[in-house]
Amino acid sequence: PGNAALLRALMPGPPVEQLLEAYDALRVVEARARLVMGRALEAIEASGEAGPLTAALLGLPDREALVEYVEAQRGRVRDAWRRVVAAGSITALGER
């Protein structure tokens, strides 16, 4: 099983689902940006032509919306990570 299945088995519930949704959303952004650029990426650039095209592929109106969307998803993942690190245990994902 993958990490998502393992997390769901260990701690089913909304906090884990929210983390997985944010992670999946970032993977979709990465895939769309890779499609636009035609190659693997080390970083996703919102500037230049890639930003508006990537935004459009995600159904977002413009590069500013893309940046906001990515930052929101990264924030969700970052918050989960910080909870786990602070607690020293993955079980912190189940706490709010």
N, C-alpha and C positions, 0 to 999 in steps of 0.2 A: 504493500500500500504506500501511497504517497504521504507527504507531510500533512496535507489537508485531512486525509482520512485518519491519520494518527492523532492529530489535534482534536478532531471531532470525537473520536473514541475516548480520548483521555478526559476532555472537558467539553461536552456538548453545551451549547447555549449561545445566546446573542453576542457576548464579547468575542468569542472565537469566530463566529460567523462574520462579524464586522471586520475583524482582522483579515480573514480570508477574502472577503469581498474587496477590501482595499488593495490587497496584494494582487488579486486577479485583475483589478482595474489597471494597476500599474503595468502588469504584463501585457495587457491589451494596448496600452499607450506605446509601450516599447515595440510591440509587433507592428503597429501602424507606422511608427517612425521609421522602423527598419524597412518597411515596404516603400515608404516615400523616398528614402535615401538609397535603397537598392543594395544595402550592405548591413553587416553587423555594426552596432554602435557601442561606443564606450560611454557616451553621454547623449542625452536628447536635447537638441538645440531648438528653442522656440523662435529664435531669430531667423532672418532670411526667409527663403521660400518654404522651407520644411515646416515651419510653425503653422501657418495657415492651412497647409495641405493636411498635416497631421490632425489639426483641430477639426477640419471638415470630415475626415474619415471617422472621427469619433462623434460626429454630430454636434460639435461645438461651434459657436459662431465665429471665433477668431482666436488669435494666438494668446490674447490676454485671458480668455476663458480657459484655454488649454493650460496655461501656467497656474491659474487658480485651481483647476481640477486636479492637476498633478500635485500641487502643494497640499491640497486637502487630503488626498489619498496618502501621501507621504506622512502627513501629520498623524493620521490614524495608525499607520504602521509604527511610526516613531513612538507614539504614546504607549502602544502595546509593548514594544521593546523596552522602553524605560521602566514600565511596571515590572517586567520579568527580571531585568537587571537589578532593580532596587530590592526586589523580594528575594532574589537569588534562586527563583524557582519558576518554572513554567506555569505552575498553578496560579500565579498572579493574574493570568489571563482571565480566570474565572471570577476575579474579584473586581468590584467597582466601587 
